[in-house]
């Protein structure tokens, strides 16, 4: 993973808004409807080429495939692993529960989450990694065409899977997450061996406190988060820390977020994770103030901070000067070489869902790149 040796490098969390043709194809497949496999693969390949090219054009140094092949970052593994089935009703987030009218209003703007939400109903094991092989091939081809030398690919952390696919099979939650740790090893290794940077998505370390694991006490949630980090670290055995980064967030949706667990209560857990790169929310109005928590923490020398400089829930385009100020704030904590400019979360977390406009998302990424240029001039002057 490159560091900012002579300028602030730019990246983001992963997902980008998908064109409607791709959304329709993903949902047909997810719903078990008839589809043409060859046309499906072609649609994804074209989408990956386009999304990498656009990221590069607006100034993103380390792009992703936009998660083009995935209907959701949190459910795609159902096609790659055994043990999942059925459908379950998701829990309403604690901060949204008191506001049914608001939920209805937002639903009209964001659309509905139409993807399957299965449960674990059998033993977890690797079933089919051909989709991953295709993802890697599409990303590498797109990078070559765009002239990009480094890119990253998202993958679900073991804990993330448990937060979205409830356990109905294993005797304990711990056994479930450790089974996933063992099963996901192959996916992680394949991404690393391809030359791509591996990014593990870990909302289970923060967001799940008020969503999937809301029935736990705060103390029990923190204990569960510690187990999840242990399981993630075990799954990364033999993989150099500098080739991995991970993303922690409190939920990529507009809402009160007044039930978000404070960073200070989980930072010690986050810092135990093996990946060198840490992507986290630092732009939105609920977590921007927590730069001070980072400034007072003992951050290991091998960690690279990738703070969110762009809010991924708003169509406001941040001023580049604000982006630069956020970068400089974290550079003052760990040094300019250990900071990359990132985003709070993805721009297209679920296919066909979300209020963020696709064109505006790229305009926001351009502002991120412009802000990184401003910060570079001041930090290397």
FISEPA-864636 format. One record per residue (C-alpha): x, y, z. Coordinates in steps of 0.25 Angstrom, whole numbers, plus 5000, padded with zeros to 4 digits. Each point is the difference from the previous one (the first is absolute). Example, Ala and Ser with C-alpha at 12.3 -4.5 7.8 and 13.67 -1.06 7.14 Angstrom:
504949825031/500650144998/
***
This chain:
500050005000/500650134995/500250115010/500050154998/501550024998/500050124992/498550044999/498749965006/499449884993/498549994998/499149885001/498649975005/499249895007/499649924988/498650004994/499550094989/498650034995/499749894989/499350034987/498649954999/500349894990/501049945010/499050025012/498949934992/501049884997/500549995014/498649995006/499549904990/501149915003/499850025015/498549975000/500349874992/499350054987/500549964987/501250074994/501049984989/501449975007/500850054988/499250134999/500150025015/501549985000/500250104989/499150105007/500949995012/501350014993/499650124992/499550075013/501449975007/500750064989/499250125000/500050025015/501549995001/500250094988/499150115007/500749995013/501350024994/499550124992/499650075012/501349985007/499949875009/501349945001/499649865006/498649964994/499149885001/499149934991/498850075006/499549875005/499349994987/499849855001/499450005013/498550035004/500550035014/501350015007/499449925012/499349894993/500849964987/500749895007/498749915000/500449974986/501449965004/499849925013/499149895004/499150015012/499050114997/498650004996/498650065002/499750155003/499950085012/499450135004/501150105004/499950075014/499750154999/501250085005/499850065014/500150144995/499049984989/499049925008/499250125007/499850074986/499149924991/499650124992/501550034997/500349864996/498850004990/500550144995/501449954998/499549874994/499350084989/501450074997/500949885001/499249894995/499849875006/501149905004/499649884991/501149915002/499949875008/500449995014/500249865004/500449935013/501149905003/499249865000/501149914997/501649975001/500850124994/501049954989/500550054987/499149974989/500450084987/501150114998/499850014985/499350135002/501250055008/500949964989/499150084990/500150125009/501550005001/500149984985/499150114997/500750105010/501449974995/499550024985/499350135004/501350055007/500949964988/499150084991/499950125009/501550005003/499849975015/501149935008/499349985013/498649965003/499249945011/498949905001/498949995011/499749875008/499149985012/500749985013/499549875008/499350095010/499350084989/499349874995/499549975014/499450145001/499149984988/499849854999/499549965014/500449875005/499049885001/501049894999/501250015009/499849985015/500750135003/500350134993/501549985002/499949864993/499350074988/501050114999/501249915001/499449914989/499950124991/501550045003/500449874995/499150004988/500450144996/501549985000/500149954986/499350134994/500950095008/501249924995/499650004985/499850155001/501450025005/500649914991/499450074988/500850135004/498850075005/499950075013/499049935009/498950085007/499249945011/498750065003/499750005015/498750085004/499849895010/501050075009/499250135001/498650004992/499649875005/499950055014/498750074996/499649914989/500249854999/500649985014/499150115007/499449895010/501450005007/500550095011/501150094996/501049925008/499649874993/500050074987/501550045002/500349865005/499449954987/500850104992/501349955006/499649864996/499750054986/501450074999/500749875005/499249924989/500450104989/501550005004/500049845000/499450014986/501150094996/501149905005/501250014990/499550124993/500950135003/499350115007/500450104990/499249934989/498750025008/499150115004/498750005007/498850095001/499250035013/498750084999/498750035008/499149984988/499950064986/498650065001/499450145004/499449995014/500150065014/501249905003/499950045015/500149865003/501449984994/501049955010/501150105003/501349974993/500850025013/499249875005/500549914988/501350064996/500849915008/499449884993/500250074986/501450025003/500249855003/499649964985/501249954992/499750094987/501050124999/498950094993/498850055008/498950074993/499050075009/498950115000/500650145003/499150084991/498649995004/499450095012/499949885009/501549965000/500850114994/500350055015/500749865003/501350054994/500350045014/499949855004/501049964990/500950115005/500049955014/500249854996/501249925000/500049964985/501049904996/501150044991/499649914989/498650054999/499650094988/498750095002/499050024989/499050095005/498750034993/500150144994/498749994993/498749975006/499449884992/498550035004/499950144995/499950064986/500750125005/501450014993/501050035010/500950124998/501449964997/500650095011/499149925010/500649874995/501450065001/499850045015/499549865003/501249944994/501050105007/499349975013/500349855000/501450034994/500350085012/499749875008/500849894993/500850084990/499750034985/500649874995/498949925008/498850074995/499249974987/498750074997/498849925000/498550005001/499049975012/499449884993/499649954986/499250074990/499149884995/500049915012/498849924995/499649994985/498950094996/499950065014/500450145006/499750144998/501450044995/500050044985/501149934992/500550124993/500150085013/500849885006/501150024990/499950155002/500249985015/501249914997/500650114991/499950095012/500749905008/501250004990/500050154999/500150015016/501149905000/500850094990/499850125009/500449925012/501249944993/500550144997/499950055014/500649875006/501249994991/500350154998/
***
